[in-house]
Amino acid sequence: MNSQDMSILSLVLNASWVVQLVMLLLLAVSVASWAAIFRKLFALKRVKALNEDFERDFWSGTSLNDLYASATHNAKSAGPMERIFASGMREYQKLRERRISDPGTLLDGARRAMRASFQREMDVIESSLSFLGSVASVSPYVGLFGTVWGIMHAFTGFAGMEQVTLATVAPGIAEALVATAIGLFAAIPAVIAYNRFARDIDRVAIHQETFIEEFSNILQRNLGAQPGSPSGH
């Protein structure tokens, strides 16, 4: 390769097949990473909006029975917090239908149902986060592997030369370094996105856990005002 062939495209095309394979893999991972980032960005935005809408309705004075009826009717479009609420109310009503009147049993059953629902919701919300973490941590090493292999390949090509100059060494080294650059190109956005999403998901989790405790307190107050199912808060 001469000095006029030092463009990125030329470096990629003239790299060894192993380095090219590494570059192709990293580019594919980068595309998948960006797709996961945008999906997660819109998904978290939707989760926050749905939770805010439900919480506004919850604290507006609407009866618990009406909220539960709405959550059941709109189950497919309900947000995580609304589904957590519905799980608690569903378990509460099932226990009431079985003629269980002990406040502790009713409250514990509703709380356990909400905690189980909370965990299911968090599993969905956290999906693809581990993928971004893997991309962030592994991509630089994959790129480094491509660089090391490329340098080894370049130096083996110089073995039969009587005189090695910078002009002959530079293209081979540059080809190898492109792999590291692509690895960093894949890793850096994934690191930034992972940290931001992890922080946002923690906030969503804390918010939903707080709601579980607040709703449990409401049920406890209503149980103290028996007889009758919870109707208001």
N, C-alpha and C positions, 0 to 999 in steps of 0.2 A: 504494500500500500504506500502511495506517495503522500507528500504533505498536502496535496490538494484534495485528498479523500478523507479529511478529518471531520466531516459532518456527522451528526448523531446517526442519521440513517445509514451512512456508509459504514460507520463503526459497527452498527448492529448487523448489517448484512455480511460483513467480513469476519464477524466473530466465529469462534468454533461452534459446532452444533450443540455442544453441552451448554455453553454460555447462552446461545440463542434460545435453547429450551428453558433455561432459568429465566431469561427475560420474558418469554412468552407466558410462563407460569405466573410471574409477578404482575404482568399487565392484566392477566385474567383475574387474579386475586384483587387487584386494585379496582377493576370495574365492579366486581362482586361486592367489594367493600363500600364503594360509593352508592351502589344500589341499596345495600343494607342501611347505610347512613340516612338516605332520604326516606326509606320506608319507616325507620324508627323515628325520625324527626316528625313526620306527619302522624304516626301512631301516637306518640306522646302528646302531641298537640291536641289530638282528638280526645285522648284519655282525660287530659286536664279540663277541656271544655265540658265534657259529659259529667265529670265529677262536680264541677262548679255549678252546672245547671241543676243536678240532683240536690246538691247541698242547699242551693237557694230555695228549691221547692220544699226540702225537708224542714228548714227553719222558718218557712213562711207561715206555719200554723196549720198546714194541711194535716188531716188525721192520718195516723199510721196505717189504718185500714185502707184509706184511699190511696196512699202512696204505694202500699203493697199491691193493690189491684192494678195500679198503673204500671208498676214494675213487672208484674206477671203478664200483663197484656202486651207490653212493649219489650219483651225479653230480648229479642234479637237486636234491638237498637239501644239497649240499656248500657250504661257505662259500668266500670268496675265497682264503684261505690254503691251504685243502685243494686247491682247483683249481690253484693255482700249484704246489704240491708234485706233484700228479698230472701236470702238464705236464712238469716236470723229469724225473720218473721215466719217463714215457712216451718221451721223447726219448732218455733214457739207455738204456732197454731196446731201442729201435729200433736204436741204434748198436751195441749189443752183438750183436744178432741179425745185423747186417751184418758181423760178425767184426772190428769195429774195437776194437783193444785199447790204442791209445795213450791214456794217462790224460788228457793235455791236450785231445785231441779230444773225449773223452767228457765231460769236465768243462765245456768251453766250450759243447758242444751242449746239455747240460742247463741251464746257466746262461742261454743265449740263449732257450731255450724258456720258462724261468721269467720272464725279463724281459718277453718278449712277452705272456705270460699276465698278469703284473702290470699291464702297461699297459692290457690289455683290462678287467681288473677295476676299475682306477682310473677308466676312462672311464665305467663303469656307476655306480660310487660317486659320481662327481662330477656325474652327470646332474641337471639341474634347478637346479644351483647357479648357473649363469650366468643363469637366469631370475630368481632372487631378486636377483642383483646388478643386473640391468637394472631390475627393479621399484624397488629401493632408490635407484638413481641417476636414473631418468627420471621417476618419479611426481611428485616435487615440482615439476619443470619443467612437466609437463602441468597440474598444479593451478595453477601460476603463470600459465600461458597462459589458463586459464579465468578467473582473477581479473582479468588485464589486459583480456581481452575484455569481461568483465562490467562493469568500471569504465568502459571506453569506451562501452559500450551505455548505462550509467546516465547518463553526462554528455551524450550526444547527446539523451537524453530531457529534459534540463534546458534545452536550447538555447532552446526557445520560452517558457520561464517568465520572468516579469518579476522575481520575487523567489524566490531559492533559500535555503532554511533548512536547518539540520541535520536537522530532521524529514523533509524531502523527500530529502535526500542519503543519510541513514543506511541506509534499506532497500536501496537499489541497491548501496551499497558492501558491506553485509553479505552480500547475495546473492553478490557476486563473491568475497568472502573464504571463503565456504563451500567453494569449489573448492580453494583452497589447503589448507584444513583436511583435506579428504578425501584430497588428495595426500599430506599428511604421515601421515595415518592408514594409508595403504597402504605408505608408504616405511619408517616407523620399525620395524615388526615385521620387514620384509624385511632391513633393515640388521642388526638384532640376530641374526636367524636365520642370515644369510649369514656373519657373523663367527664365530659359534659353530660352524657346520657346517664352515667352512673350517679352523678349528683342529682339530676332531675328525678330519676327513679327512686332514690332515697327519700326525696321530698314527697313524692307520691305515696310511698309506703308509710311514711310517718303520718301523713294526712289521713290515710285510710285507717291506720291503727288508732289514731285519735278519734275518728268517727265511731269505730267499734266500741271504744270505751264510753263515748258520749251516749250512743244509742243504748248500751247496756245500762247506763245510769237512768235513762228514761224508762226503760222496761222495769227497772227495780222500783222506781217511784210509782209507776202504774200498778205494779204488783202489790205495793203497799196500800193501794186504794181499791183493792178487790171488793166485790166481785166484778167480773166483766173483763173482756179483752182490752188490750191497749187501744185507745182511740185518739189520744191527743198527747202533746208534749209542749 
